[in-house]
């Protein structure tokens, strides 16, 4: 079974690493889980942190008004 995990964030650097480690350590085998981090305009290190985490696909939204809601739509 393949699983996609979508994590939506805005200035989430304080909690993102813990979240990514938790999802990565799940019982799924390599290749069964894909992790996406959708950033909706962070001004902290969230994007860099996610980009440096192995296997995470980072999607940066270019939005005039940063909001976590942008990543949900």
mmCIF file as Biopython writes it, N, C-alpha, C and O atoms, coordinates in Angstrom:
data_model
#
loop_
_atom_site.group_PDB
_atom_site.id
_atom_site.type_symbol
_atom_site.label_atom_id
_atom_site.label_alt_id
_atom_site.label_comp_id
_atom_site.label_asym_id
_atom_site.label_entity_id
_atom_site.label_seq_id
_atom_site.pdbx_PDB_ins_code
_atom_site.Cartn_x
_atom_site.Cartn_y
_atom_site.Cartn_z
_atom_site.occupancy
_atom_site.B_iso_or_equiv
_atom_site.auth_seq_id
_atom_site.auth_asym_id
_atom_site.pdbx_PDB_model_num
ATOM 1   N N  . UNK A ? 1  ? 0.843  -1.171 0.000  1.0 0.0 1  A 1 
ATOM 2   C CA . UNK A ? 1  ? 0.000  0.000  0.000  1.0 0.0 1  A 1 
ATOM 3   C C  . UNK A ? 1  ? 0.892  1.240  0.000  1.0 0.0 1  A 1 
ATOM 4   O O  . UNK A ? 1  ? 1.822  1.331  0.802  1.0 0.0 1  A 1 
ATOM 5   N N  . UNK A ? 2  ? 0.619  2.188  -0.887 1.0 0.0 2  A 1 
ATOM 6   C CA . UNK A ? 2  ? 1.371  3.444  -0.940 1.0 0.0 2  A 1 
ATOM 7   C C  . UNK A ? 2  ? 0.600  4.520  -0.180 1.0 0.0 2  A 1 
ATOM 8   O O  . UNK A ? 2  ? -0.629 4.574  -0.225 1.0 0.0 2  A 1 
ATOM 9   N N  . UNK A ? 3  ? 1.341  5.366  0.510  1.0 0.0 3  A 1 
ATOM 10  C CA . UNK A ? 3  ? 0.745  6.430  1.305  1.0 0.0 3  A 1 
ATOM 11  C C  . UNK A ? 3  ? 1.453  7.736  0.992  1.0 0.0 3  A 1 
ATOM 12  O O  . UNK A ? 3  ? 2.682  7.795  0.941  1.0 0.0 3  A 1 
ATOM 13  N N  . UNK A ? 4  ? 0.663  8.786  0.783  1.0 0.0 4  A 1 
ATOM 14  C CA . UNK A ? 4  ? 1.202  10.136 0.632  1.0 0.0 4  A 1 
ATOM 15  C C  . UNK A ? 4  ? 0.852  10.912 1.890  1.0 0.0 4  A 1 
ATOM 16  O O  . UNK A ? 4  ? -0.296 10.906 2.334  1.0 0.0 4  A 1 
ATOM 17  N N  . UNK A ? 5  ? 1.847  11.581 2.463  1.0 0.0 5  A 1 
ATOM 18  C CA . UNK A ? 5  ? 1.633  12.420 3.636  1.0 0.0 5  A 1 
ATOM 19  C C  . UNK A ? 5  ? 1.914  13.851 3.212  1.0 0.0 5  A 1 
ATOM 20  O O  . UNK A ? 5  ? 2.989  14.153 2.695  1.0 0.0 5  A 1 
ATOM 21  N N  . UNK A ? 6  ? 0.942  14.731 3.432  1.0 0.0 6  A 1 
ATOM 22  C CA . UNK A ? 6  ? 1.091  16.143 3.079  1.0 0.0 6  A 1 
ATOM 23  C C  . UNK A ? 6  ? 1.113  16.941 4.374  1.0 0.0 6  A 1 
ATOM 24  O O  . UNK A ? 6  ? 0.160  16.921 5.153  1.0 0.0 6  A 1 
ATOM 25  N N  . UNK A ? 7  ? 2.220  17.644 4.586  1.0 0.0 7  A 1 
ATOM 26  C CA . UNK A ? 7  ? 2.387  18.484 5.770  1.0 0.0 7  A 1 
ATOM 27  C C  . UNK A ? 7  ? 2.341  19.924 5.289  1.0 0.0 7  A 1 
ATOM 28  O O  . UNK A ? 7  ? 3.132  20.332 4.439  1.0 0.0 7  A 1 
ATOM 29  N N  . UNK A ? 8  ? 1.421  20.681 5.831  1.0 0.0 8  A 1 
ATOM 30  C CA . UNK A ? 8  ? 1.252  22.080 5.440  1.0 0.0 8  A 1 
ATOM 31  C C  . UNK A ? 8  ? 1.827  22.945 6.548  1.0 0.0 8  A 1 
ATOM 32  O O  . UNK A ? 8  ? 1.519  22.748 7.723  1.0 0.0 8  A 1 
ATOM 33  N N  . UNK A ? 9  ? 2.667  23.908 6.169  1.0 0.0 9  A 1 
ATOM 34  C CA . UNK A ? 9  ? 3.292  24.711 7.205  1.0 0.0 9  A 1 
ATOM 35  C C  . UNK A ? 9  ? 3.439  26.174 6.861  1.0 0.0 9  A 1 
ATOM 36  O O  . UNK A ? 9  ? 3.483  26.573 5.697  1.0 0.0 9  A 1 
ATOM 37  N N  . UNK A ? 10 ? 3.513  26.954 7.917  1.0 0.0 10 A 1 
ATOM 38  C CA . UNK A ? 10 ? 3.821  28.378 7.825  1.0 0.0 10 A 1 
ATOM 39  C C  . UNK A ? 10 ? 4.622  28.718 9.072  1.0 0.0 10 A 1 
ATOM 40  O O  . UNK A ? 10 ? 4.090  28.704 10.182 1.0 0.0 10 A 1 
ATOM 41  N N  . UNK A ? 11 ? 5.898  29.022 8.889  1.0 0.0 11 A 1 
ATOM 42  C CA . UNK A ? 11 ? 6.801  29.307 10.007 1.0 0.0 11 A 1 
ATOM 43  C C  . UNK A ? 11 ? 6.769  28.169 11.032 1.0 0.0 11 A 1 
ATOM 44  O O  . UNK A ? 11 ? 6.534  28.388 12.221 1.0 0.0 11 A 1 
ATOM 45  N N  . UNK A ? 12 ? 7.010  26.964 10.547 1.0 0.0 12 A 1 
ATOM 46  C CA . UNK A ? 12 ? 6.901  25.757 11.368 1.0 0.0 12 A 1 
ATOM 47  C C  . UNK A ? 12 ? 8.255  25.183 11.785 1.0 0.0 12 A 1 
ATOM 48  O O  . UNK A ? 12 ? 8.329  24.029 12.206 1.0 0.0 12 A 1 
ATOM 49  N N  . UNK A ? 13 ? 9.308  25.959 11.677 1.0 0.0 13 A 1 
ATOM 50  C CA . UNK A ? 13 ? 10.649 25.436 11.946 1.0 0.0 13 A 1 
ATOM 51  C C  . UNK A ? 13 ? 10.782 24.822 13.342 1.0 0.0 13 A 1 
ATOM 52  O O  . UNK A ? 13 ? 11.534 23.864 13.520 1.0 0.0 13 A 1 
ATOM 53  N N  . UNK A ? 14 ? 10.078 25.347 14.313 1.0 0.0 14 A 1 
ATOM 54  C CA . UNK A ? 14 ? 10.197 24.838 15.687 1.0 0.0 14 A 1 
ATOM 55  C C  . UNK A ? 14 ? 9.661  23.426 15.844 1.0 0.0 14 A 1 
ATOM 56  O O  . UNK A ? 14 ? 10.105 22.705 16.738 1.0 0.0 14 A 1 
ATOM 57  N N  . UNK A ? 15 ? 8.719  23.007 15.004 1.0 0.0 15 A 1 
ATOM 58  C CA . UNK A ? 15 ? 8.089  21.692 15.155 1.0 0.0 15 A 1 
ATOM 59  C C  . UNK A ? 15 ? 8.258  20.786 13.940 1.0 0.0 15 A 1 
ATOM 60  O O  . UNK A ? 15 ? 7.947  19.597 14.008 1.0 0.0 15 A 1 
ATOM 61  N N  . UNK A ? 16 ? 8.741  21.325 12.849 1.0 0.0 16 A 1 
ATOM 62  C CA . UNK A ? 16 ? 8.780  20.576 11.595 1.0 0.0 16 A 1 
ATOM 63  C C  . UNK A ? 16 ? 9.715  19.370 11.650 1.0 0.0 16 A 1 
ATOM 64  O O  . UNK A ? 16 ? 9.358  18.297 11.165 1.0 0.0 16 A 1 
ATOM 65  N N  . UNK A ? 17 ? 10.882 19.523 12.220 1.0 0.0 17 A 1 
ATOM 66  C CA . UNK A ? 17 ? 11.829 18.408 12.261 1.0 0.0 17 A 1 
ATOM 67  C C  . UNK A ? 17 ? 11.241 17.219 13.028 1.0 0.0 17 A 1 
ATOM 68  O O  . UNK A ? 17 ? 11.355 16.075 12.587 1.0 0.0 17 A 1 
ATOM 69  N N  . UNK A ? 18 ? 10.621 17.487 14.162 1.0 0.0 18 A 1 
ATOM 70  C CA . UNK A ? 18 ? 9.987  16.423 14.944 1.0 0.0 18 A 1 
ATOM 71  C C  . UNK A ? 18 ? 8.894  15.744 14.143 1.0 0.0 18 A 1 
ATOM 72  O O  . UNK A ? 18 ? 8.775  14.519 14.161 1.0 0.0 18 A 1 
ATOM 73  N N  . UNK A ? 19 ? 8.106  16.524 13.449 1.0 0.0 19 A 1 
ATOM 74  C CA . UNK A ? 19 ? 7.033  15.986 12.613 1.0 0.0 19 A 1 
ATOM 75  C C  . UNK A ? 19 ? 7.594  15.097 11.502 1.0 0.0 19 A 1 
ATOM 76  O O  . UNK A ? 19 ? 7.117  13.980 11.299 1.0 0.0 19 A 1 
ATOM 77  N N  . UNK A ? 20 ? 8.593  15.584 10.793 1.0 0.0 20 A 1 
ATOM 78  C CA . UNK A ? 20 ? 9.183  14.820 9.691  1.0 0.0 20 A 1 
ATOM 79  C C  . UNK A ? 20 ? 9.830  13.531 10.186 1.0 0.0 20 A 1 
ATOM 80  O O  . UNK A ? 20 ? 9.717  12.493 9.534  1.0 0.0 20 A 1 
ATOM 81  N N  . UNK A ? 21 ? 10.502 13.587 11.321 1.0 0.0 21 A 1 
ATOM 82  C CA . UNK A ? 21 ? 11.113 12.375 11.884 1.0 0.0 21 A 1 
ATOM 83  C C  . UNK A ? 21 ? 10.046 11.354 12.257 1.0 0.0 21 A 1 
ATOM 84  O O  . UNK A ? 21 ? 10.218 10.156 12.033 1.0 0.0 21 A 1 
ATOM 85  N N  . UNK A ? 22 ? 8.962  11.827 12.818 1.0 0.0 22 A 1 
ATOM 86  C CA . UNK A ? 22 ? 7.882  10.933 13.215 1.0 0.0 22 A 1 
ATOM 87  C C  . UNK A ? 22 ? 7.262  10.228 12.008 1.0 0.0 22 A 1 
ATOM 88  O O  . UNK A ? 22 ? 7.059  9.014  12.027 1.0 0.0 22 A 1 
ATOM 89  N N  . UNK A ? 23 ? 6.969  10.988 10.974 1.0 0.0 23 A 1 
ATOM 90  C CA . UNK A ? 23 ? 6.381  10.400 9.764  1.0 0.0 23 A 1 
ATOM 91  C C  . UNK A ? 23 ? 7.381  9.445  9.107  1.0 0.0 23 A 1 
ATOM 92  O O  . UNK A ? 23 ? 7.003  8.364  8.654  1.0 0.0 23 A 1 
ATOM 93  N N  . UNK A ? 24 ? 8.635  9.836  9.055  1.0 0.0 24 A 1 
ATOM 94  C CA . UNK A ? 24 ? 9.667  9.012  8.411  1.0 0.0 24 A 1 
ATOM 95  C C  . UNK A ? 24 ? 9.902  7.688  9.121  1.0 0.0 24 A 1 
ATOM 96  O O  . UNK A ? 24 ? 10.275 6.696  8.495  1.0 0.0 24 A 1 
ATOM 97  N N  . UNK A ? 25 ? 9.686  7.678  10.411 1.0 0.0 25 A 1 
ATOM 98  C CA . UNK A ? 25 ? 9.955  6.464  11.175 1.0 0.0 25 A 1 
ATOM 99  C C  . UNK A ? 25 ? 8.742  5.535  11.252 1.0 0.0 25 A 1 
ATOM 100 O O  . UNK A ? 25 ? 8.733  4.589  12.040 1.0 0.0 25 A 1 
ATOM 101 N N  . UNK A ? 26 ? 7.742  5.797  10.455 1.0 0.0 26 A 1 
ATOM 102 C CA . UNK A ? 26 ? 6.552  4.950  10.464 1.0 0.0 26 A 1 
ATOM 103 C C  . UNK A ? 26 ? 6.900  3.543  9.979  1.0 0.0 26 A 1 
ATOM 104 O O  . UNK A ? 26 ? 8.011  3.294  9.512  1.0 0.0 26 A 1 
ATOM 105 N N  . UNK A ? 27 ? 5.967  2.658  10.092 1.0 0.0 27 A 1 
ATOM 106 C CA . UNK A ? 27 ? 6.198  1.245  9.769  1.0 0.0 27 A 1 
ATOM 107 C C  . UNK A ? 27 ? 6.187  0.950  8.269  1.0 0.0 27 A 1 
ATOM 108 O O  . UNK A ? 27 ? 6.365  -0.200 7.867  1.0 0.0 27 A 1 
ATOM 109 N N  . UNK A ? 28 ? 5.982  1.958  7.452  1.0 0.0 28 A 1 
ATOM 110 C CA . UNK A ? 28 ? 5.971  1.733  6.002  1.0 0.0 28 A 1 
ATOM 111 C C  . UNK A ? 28 ? 7.384  1.480  5.492  1.0 0.0 28 A 1 
ATOM 112 O O  . UNK A ? 28 ? 8.348  2.056  5.995  1.0 0.0 28 A 1 
ATOM 113 N N  . UNK A ? 29 ? 7.494  0.624  4.503  1.0 0.0 29 A 1 
ATOM 114 C CA . UNK A ? 29 ? 8.799  0.344  3.903  1.0 0.0 29 A 1 
ATOM 115 C C  . UNK A ? 29 ? 9.184  1.464  2.945  1.0 0.0 29 A 1 
ATOM 116 O O  . UNK A ? 29 ? 8.339  2.245  2.506  1.0 0.0 29 A 1 
ATOM 117 N N  . UNK A ? 30 ? 10.476 1.527  2.630  1.0 0.0 30 A 1 
ATOM 118 C CA . UNK A ? 30 ? 10.952 2.520  1.659  1.0 0.0 30 A 1 
ATOM 119 C C  . UNK A ? 30 ? 10.159 2.389  0.374  1.0 0.0 30 A 1 
ATOM 120 O O  . UNK A ? 30 ? 9.913  1.284  -0.109 1.0 0.0 30 A 1 
ATOM 121 N N  . UNK A ? 31 ? 9.769  3.510  -0.167 1.0 0.0 31 A 1 
ATOM 122 C CA . UNK A ? 31 ? 9.020  3.520  -1.415 1.0 0.0 31 A 1 
ATOM 123 C C  . UNK A ? 31 ? 7.518  3.431  -1.231 1.0 0.0 31 A 1 
ATOM 124 O O  . UNK A ? 31 ? 6.769  3.694  -2.172 1.0 0.0 31 A 1 
ATOM 125 N N  . UNK A ? 32 ? 7.058  3.064  -0.036 1.0 0.0 32 A 1 
ATOM 126 C CA . UNK A ? 32 ? 5.621  2.983  0.208  1.0 0.0 32 A 1 
ATOM 127 C C  . UNK A ? 32 ? 5.045  4.300  0.720  1.0 0.0 32 A 1 
ATOM 128 O O  . UNK A ? 32 ? 3.830  4.494  0.709  1.0 0.0 32 A 1 
ATOM 129 N N  . UNK A ? 33 ? 5.900  5.189  1.161  1.0 0.0 33 A 1 
ATOM 130 C CA . UNK A ? 33 ? 5.425  6.453  1.718  1.0 0.0 33 A 1 
ATOM 131 C C  . UNK A ? 33 ? 6.137  7.618  1.034  1.0 0.0 33 A 1 
ATOM 132 O O  . UNK A ? 33 ? 7.354  7.599  0.846  1.0 0.0 33 A 1 
ATOM 133 N N  . UNK A ? 34 ? 5.358  8.621  0.670  1.0 0.0 34 A 1 
ATOM 134 C CA . UNK A ? 34 ? 5.925  9.851  0.104  1.0 0.0 34 A 1 
ATOM 135 C C  . UNK A ? 34 ? 5.516  10.993 1.016  1.0 0.0 34 A 1 
ATOM 136 O O  . UNK A ? 34 ? 4.363  11.082 1.439  1.0 0.0 34 A 1 
ATOM 137 N N  . UNK A ? 35 ? 6.469  11.866 1.315  1.0 0.0 35 A 1 
ATOM 138 C CA . UNK A ? 35 ? 6.222  12.987 2.215  1.0 0.0 35 A 1 
ATOM 139 C C  . UNK A ? 35 ? 6.356  14.281 1.430  1.0 0.0 35 A 1 
ATOM 140 O O  . UNK A ? 35 ? 7.367  14.528 0.772  1.0 0.0 35 A 1 
ATOM 141 N N  . UNK A ? 36 ? 5.320  15.099 1.512  1.0 0.0 36 A 1 
ATOM 142 C CA . UNK A ? 36 ? 5.308  16.404 0.863  1.0 0.0 36 A 1 
ATOM 143 C C  . UNK A ? 36 ? 5.197  17.467 1.949  1.0 0.0 36 A 1 
ATOM 144 O O  . UNK A ? 36 ? 4.373  17.360 2.858  1.0 0.0 36 A 1 
ATOM 145 N N  . UNK A ? 37 ? 6.032  18.488 1.841  1.0 0.0 37 A 1 
ATOM 146 C CA . UNK A ? 37 ? 5.909  19.645 2.724  1.0 0.0 37 A 1 
ATOM 147 C C  . UNK A ? 37 ? 5.474  20.816 1.857  1.0 0.0 37 A 1 
ATOM 148 O O  . UNK A ? 37 ? 6.184  21.204 0.930  1.0 0.0 37 A 1 
ATOM 149 N N  . UNK A ? 38 ? 4.315  21.376 2.157  1.0 0.0 38 A 1 
ATOM 150 C CA . UNK A ? 38 ? 3.779  22.513 1.419  1.0 0.0 38 A 1 
ATOM 151 C C  . UNK A ? 38 ? 3.945  23.746 2.298  1.0 0.0 38 A 1 
ATOM 152 O O  . UNK A ? 38 ? 3.321  23.852 3.354  1.0 0.0 38 A 1 
ATOM 153 N N  . UNK A ? 39 ? 4.783  24.669 1.862  1.0 0.0 39 A 1 
ATOM 154 C CA . UNK A ? 39 ? 5.047  25.878 2.626  1.0 0.0 39 A 1 
ATOM 155 C C  . UNK A ? 39 ? 4.316  27.053 1.992  1.0 0.0 39 A 1 
ATOM 156 O O  . UNK A ? 39 ? 4.422  27.303 0.791  1.0 0.0 39 A 1 
ATOM 157 N N  . UNK A ? 40 ? 3.575  27.762 2.828  1.0 0.0 40 A 1 
ATOM 158 C CA . UNK A ? 40 ? 2.749  28.841 2.299  1.0 0.0 40 A 1 
ATOM 159 C C  . UNK A ? 40 ? 3.254  30.224 2.703  1.0 0.0 40 A 1 
ATOM 160 O O  . UNK A ? 40 ? 2.479  31.086 3.117  1.0 0.0 40 A 1 
ATOM 161 N N  . UNK A ? 41 ? 4.566  30.418 2.575  1.0 0.0 41 A 1 
ATOM 162 C CA . UNK A ? 41 ? 5.129  31.751 2.765  1.0 0.0 41 A 1 
ATOM 163 C C  . UNK A ? 41 ? 5.920  31.954 4.040  1.0 0.0 41 A 1 
ATOM 164 O O  . UNK A ? 41 ? 5.924  33.057 4.586  1.0 0.0 41 A 1 
ATOM 165 N N  . UNK A ? 42 ? 6.580  30.937 4.524  1.0 0.0 42 A 1 
ATOM 166 C CA . UNK A ? 42 ? 7.349  31.054 5.777  1.0 0.0 42 A 1 
ATOM 167 C C  . UNK A ? 42 ? 8.475  32.069 5.663  1.0 0.0 42 A 1 
ATOM 168 O O  . UNK A ? 42 ? 9.075  32.255 4.605  1.0 0.0 42 A 1 
ATOM 169 N N  . UNK A ? 43 ? 8.740  32.720 6.794  1.0 0.0 43 A 1 
ATOM 170 C CA . UNK A ? 43 ? 9.871  33.646 6.860  1.0 0.0 43 A 1 
ATOM 171 C C  . UNK A ? 43 ? 10.960 33.100 7.787  1.0 0.0 43 A 1 
ATOM 172 O O  . UNK A ? 43 ? 11.962 33.770 8.036  1.0 0.0 43 A 1 
ATOM 173 N N  . UNK A ? 44 ? 10.760 31.884 8.295  1.0 0.0 44 A 1 
ATOM 174 C CA . UNK A ? 44 ? 11.777 31.254 9.133  1.0 0.0 44 A 1 
ATOM 175 C C  . UNK A ? 44 ? 12.541 30.211 8.317  1.0 0.0 44 A 1 
ATOM 176 O O  . UNK A ? 44 ? 12.561 30.299 7.090  1.0 0.0 44 A 1 
ATOM 177 N N  . UNK A ? 45 ? 13.164 29.238 8.956  1.0 0.0 45 A 1 
ATOM 178 C CA . UNK A ? 45 ? 13.981 28.232 8.272  1.0 0.0 45 A 1 
ATOM 179 C C  . UNK A ? 45 ? 13.205 26.973 7.874  1.0 0.0 45 A 1 
ATOM 180 O O  . UNK A ? 45 ? 13.816 25.943 7.590  1.0 0.0 45 A 1 
ATOM 181 N N  . UNK A ? 46 ? 11.892 27.037 7.850  1.0 0.0 46 A 1 
ATOM 182 C CA . UNK A ? 46 ? 11.081 25.851 7.541  1.0 0.0 46 A 1 
ATOM 183 C C  . UNK A ? 46 ? 11.447 25.219 6.203  1.0 0.0 46 A 1 
ATOM 184 O O  . UNK A ? 46 ? 11.620 24.004 6.119  1.0 0.0 46 A 1 
ATOM 185 N N  . UNK A ? 47 ? 11.564 26.017 5.179  1.0 0.0 47 A 1 
ATOM 186 C CA . UNK A ? 47 ? 11.831 25.490 3.835  1.0 0.0 47 A 1 
ATOM 187 C C  . UNK A ? 47 ? 13.195 24.809 3.792  1.0 0.0 47 A 1 
ATOM 188 O O  . UNK A ? 47 ? 13.313 23.691 3.291  1.0 0.0 47 A 1 
ATOM 189 N N  . UNK A ? 48 ? 14.214 25.464 4.308  1.0 0.0 48 A 1 
ATOM 190 C CA . UNK A ? 48 ? 15.568 24.882 4.306  1.0 0.0 48 A 1 
ATOM 191 C C  . UNK A ? 48 ? 15.596 23.586 5.102  1.0 0.0 48 A 1 
ATOM 192 O O  . UNK A ? 48 ? 16.234 22.618 4.689  1.0 0.0 48 A 1 
ATOM 193 N N  . UNK A ? 49 ? 14.914 23.560 6.235  1.0 0.0 49 A 1 
ATOM 194 C CA . UNK A ? 49 ? 14.879 22.364 7.059  1.0 0.0 49 A 1 
ATOM 195 C C  . UNK A ? 49 ? 14.249 21.203 6.284  1.0 0.0 49 A 1 
ATOM 196 O O  . UNK A ? 49 ? 14.786 20.096 6.269  1.0 0.0 49 A 1 
ATOM 197 N N  . UNK A ? 50 ? 13.117 21.462 5.648  1.0 0.0 50 A 1 
ATOM 198 C CA . UNK A ? 50 ? 12.432 20.412 4.878  1.0 0.0 50 A 1 
ATOM 199 C C  . UNK A ? 50 ? 13.263 19.972 3.675  1.0 0.0 50 A 1 
ATOM 200 O O  . UNK A ? 50 ? 13.301 18.784 3.354  1.0 0.0 50 A 1 
ATOM 201 N N  . UNK A ? 51 ? 13.925 20.910 3.009  1.0 0.0 51 A 1 
ATOM 202 C CA . UNK A ? 51 ? 14.743 20.573 1.844  1.0 0.0 51 A 1 
ATOM 203 C C  . UNK A ? 51 ? 15.923 19.684 2.215  1.0 0.0 51 A 1 
ATOM 204 O O  . UNK A ? 51 ? 16.377 18.885 1.396  1.0 0.0 51 A 1 
ATOM 205 N N  . UNK A ? 52 ? 16.418 19.813 3.431  1.0 0.0 52 A 1 
ATOM 206 C CA . UNK A ? 52 ? 17.559 19.019 3.877  1.0 0.0 52 A 1 
ATOM 207 C C  . UNK A ? 52 ? 17.159 17.677 4.481  1.0 0.0 52 A 1 
ATOM 208 O O  . UNK A ? 52 ? 18.022 16.880 4.850  1.0 0.0 52 A 1 
ATOM 209 N N  . UNK A ? 53 ? 15.880 17.428 4.580  1.0 0.0 53 A 1 
ATOM 210 C CA . UNK A ? 53 ? 15.404 16.173 5.147  1.0 0.0 53 A 1 
ATOM 211 C C  . UNK A ? 53 ? 15.255 15.166 4.014  1.0 0.0 53 A 1 
ATOM 212 O O  . UNK A ? 53 ? 14.564 15.445 3.034  1.0 0.0 53 A 1 
ATOM 213 N N  . UNK A ? 54 ? 15.887 14.002 4.125  1.0 0.0 54 A 1 
ATOM 214 C CA . UNK A ? 54 ? 15.883 13.026 3.029  1.0 0.0 54 A 1 
ATOM 215 C C  . UNK A ? 54 ? 14.477 12.577 2.623  1.0 0.0 54 A 1 
ATOM 216 O O  . UNK A ? 54 ? 13.652 12.223 3.464  1.0 0.0 54 A 1 
ATOM 217 N N  . UNK A ? 55 ? 14.233 12.603 1.327  1.0 0.0 55 A 1 
ATOM 218 C CA . UNK A ? 55 ? 12.996 12.065 0.779  1.0 0.0 55 A 1 
ATOM 219 C C  . UNK A ? 55 ? 11.791 12.970 0.840  1.0 0.0 55 A 1 
ATOM 220 O O  . UNK A ? 55 ? 10.698 12.551 0.459  1.0 0.0 55 A 1 
ATOM 221 N N  . UNK A ? 56 ? 11.946 14.192 1.302  1.0 0.0 56 A 1 
ATOM 222 C CA . UNK A ? 56 ? 10.808 15.107 1.406  1.0 0.0 56 A 1 
ATOM 223 C C  . UNK A ? 56 ? 10.735 15.972 0.145  1.0 0.0 56 A 1 
ATOM 224 O O  . UNK A ? 56 ? 11.726 16.576 -0.266 1.0 0.0 56 A 1 
ATOM 225 N N  . UNK A ? 57 ? 9.562  16.020 -0.452 1.0 0.0 57 A 1 
ATOM 226 C CA . UNK A ? 57 ? 9.321  16.882 -1.603 1.0 0.0 57 A 1 
ATOM 227 C C  . UNK A ? 57 ? 8.775  18.196 -1.060 1.0 0.0 57 A 1 
ATOM 228 O O  . UNK A ? 57 ? 7.766  18.210 -0.356 1.0 0.0 57 A 1 
ATOM 229 N N  . UNK A ? 58 ? 9.439  19.296 -1.387 1.0 0.0 58 A 1 
ATOM 230 C CA . UNK A ? 58 ? 9.046  20.605 -0.869 1.0 0.0 58 A 1 
ATOM 231 C C  . UNK A ? 58 ? 8.345  21.401 -1.974 1.0 0.0 58 A 1 
ATOM 232 O O  . UNK A ? 58 ? 8.861  21.548 -3.082 1.0 0.0 58 A 1 
ATOM 233 N N  . UNK A ? 59 ? 7.171  21.903 -1.643 1.0 0.0 59 A 1 
ATOM 234 C CA . UNK A ? 59 ? 6.416  22.753 -2.548 1.0 0.0 59 A 1 
ATOM 235 C C  . UNK A ? 59 ? 6.290  24.115 -1.893 1.0 0.0 59 A 1 
ATOM 236 O O  . UNK A ? 59 ? 5.705  24.245 -0.818 1.0 0.0 59 A 1 
ATOM 237 N N  . UNK A ? 60 ? 6.842  25.131 -2.546 1.0 0.0 60 A 1 
ATOM 238 C CA . UNK A ? 60 ? 6.779  26.494 -2.015 1.0 0.0 60 A 1 
ATOM 239 C C  . UNK A ? 60 ? 5.699  27.262 -2.753 1.0 0.0 60 A 1 
ATOM 240 O O  . UNK A ? 60 ? 5.756  27.416 -3.973 1.0 0.0 60 A 1 
ATOM 241 N N  . UNK A ? 61 ? 4.713  27.742 -2.007 1.0 0.0 61 A 1 
ATOM 242 C CA . UNK A ? 61 ? 3.655  28.544 -2.600 1.0 0.0 61 A 1 
ATOM 243 C C  . UNK A ? 61 ? 4.064  30.010 -2.571 1.0 0.0 61 A 1 
ATOM 244 O O  . UNK A ? 61 ? 4.510  30.521 -1.544 1.0 0.0 61 A 1 
ATOM 245 N N  . UNK A ? 62 ? 3.912  30.663 -3.681 1.0 0.0 62 A 1 
ATOM 246 C CA . UNK A ? 62 ? 4.213  32.090 -3.771 1.0 0.0 62 A 1 
ATOM 247 C C  . UNK A ? 62 ? 2.896  32.831 -3.590 1.0 0.0 62 A 1 
ATOM 248 O O  . UNK A ? 62 ? 2.080  32.916 -4.508 1.0 0.0 62 A 1 
ATOM 249 N N  . UNK A ? 63 ? 2.707  33.358 -2.399 1.0 0.0 63 A 1 
ATOM 250 C CA . UNK A ? 63 ? 1.442  33.998 -2.086 1.0 0.0 63 A 1 
ATOM 251 C C  . UNK A ? 63 ? 1.667  35.389 -1.517 1.0 0.0 63 A 1 
ATOM 252 O O  . UNK A ? 63 ? 2.618  35.623 -0.771 1.0 0.0 63 A 1 
ATOM 253 N N  . UNK A ? 64 ? 0.799  36.292 -1.872 1.0 0.0 64 A 1 
ATOM 254 C CA . UNK A ? 64 ? 0.911  37.668 -1.397 1.0 0.0 64 A 1 
ATOM 255 C C  . UNK A ? 64 ? 0.610  37.759 0.096  1.0 0.0 64 A 1 
ATOM 256 O O  . UNK A ? 64 ? 1.196  38.577 0.804  1.0 0.0 64 A 1 
ATOM 257 N N  . UNK A ? 65 ? -0.306 36.912 0.570  1.0 0.0 65 A 1 
ATOM 258 C CA . UNK A ? 65 ? -0.711 36.921 1.971  1.0 0.0 65 A 1 
ATOM 259 C C  . UNK A ? 65 ? -0.458 35.539 2.576  1.0 0.0 65 A 1 
ATOM 260 O O  . UNK A ? 65 ? -1.315 34.660 2.482  1.0 0.0 65 A 1 
ATOM 261 N N  . UNK A ? 66 ? 0.716  35.339 3.200  1.0 0.0 66 A 1 
ATOM 262 C CA . UNK A ? 66 ? 1.050  34.035 3.769  1.0 0.0 66 A 1 
ATOM 263 C C  . UNK A ? 66 ? -0.015 33.544 4.737  1.0 0.0 66 A 1 
ATOM 264 O O  . UNK A ? 66 ? -0.484 34.290 5.596  1.0 0.0 66 A 1 
ATOM 265 N N  . UNK A ? 67 ? -0.387 32.286 4.587  1.0 0.0 67 A 1 
ATOM 266 C CA . UNK A ? 67 ? -1.411 31.678 5.421  1.0 0.0 67 A 1 
ATOM 267 C C  . UNK A ? 67 ? -1.340 30.169 5.265  1.0 0.0 67 A 1 
ATOM 268 O O  . UNK A ? 67 ? -1.118 29.679 4.157  1.0 0.0 67 A 1 
ATOM 269 N N  . UNK A ? 68 ? -1.523 29.417 6.351  1.0 0.0 68 A 1 
ATOM 270 C CA . UNK A ? 68 ? -1.542 27.962 6.188  1.0 0.0 68 A 1 
ATOM 271 C C  . UNK A ? 68 ? -2.691 27.512 5.305  1.0 0.0 68 A 1 
ATOM 272 O O  . UNK A ? 68 ? -2.621 26.442 4.700  1.0 0.0 68 A 1 
ATOM 273 N N  . UNK A ? 69 ? -3.736 28.301 5.221  1.0 0.0 69 A 1 
ATOM 274 C CA . UNK A ? 69 ? -4.887 27.965 4.383  1.0 0.0 69 A 1 
ATOM 275 C C  . UNK A ? 69 ? -4.528 27.861 2.917  1.0 0.0 69 A 1 
ATOM 276 O O  . UNK A ? 69 ? -5.163 27.109 2.179  1.0 0.0 69 A 1 
ATOM 277 N N  . UNK A ? 70 ? -3.528 28.597 2.482  1.0 0.0 70 A 1 
ATOM 278 C CA . UNK A ? 70 ? -3.120 28.545 1.066  1.0 0.0 70 A 1 
ATOM 279 C C  . UNK A ? 70 ? -2.656 27.154 0.696  1.0 0.0 70 A 1 
ATOM 280 O O  . UNK A ? 70 ? -2.897 26.707 -0.425 1.0 0.0 70 A 1 
ATOM 281 N N  . UNK A ? 71 ? -2.004 26.466 1.596  1.0 0.0 71 A 1 
ATOM 282 C CA . UNK A ? 71 ? -1.520 25.122 1.320  1.0 0.0 71 A 1 
ATOM 283 C C  . UNK A ? 71 ? -2.623 24.082 1.278  1.0 0.0 71 A 1 
ATOM 284 O O  . UNK A ? 71 ? -2.449 23.007 0.705  1.0 0.0 71 A 1 
ATOM 285 N N  . UNK A ? 72 ? -3.739 24.395 1.875  1.0 0.0 72 A 1 
ATOM 286 C CA . UNK A ? 72 ? -4.859 23.461 1.911  1.0 0.0 72 A 1 
ATOM 287 C C  . UNK A ? 72 ? -5.695 23.512 0.640  1.0 0.0 72 A 1 
ATOM 288 O O  . UNK A ? 72 ? -6.460 22.591 0.353  1.0 0.0 72 A 1 
ATOM 289 N N  . UNK A ? 73 ? -5.547 24.562 -0.097 1.0 0.0 73 A 1 
ATOM 290 C CA . UNK A ? 73 ? -6.396 24.741 -1.290 1.0 0.0 73 A 1 
ATOM 291 C C  . UNK A ? 73 ? -5.690 24.363 -2.560 1.0 0.0 73 A 1 
ATOM 292 O O  . UNK A ? 73 ? -6.270 24.458 -3.642 1.0 0.0 73 A 1 
#
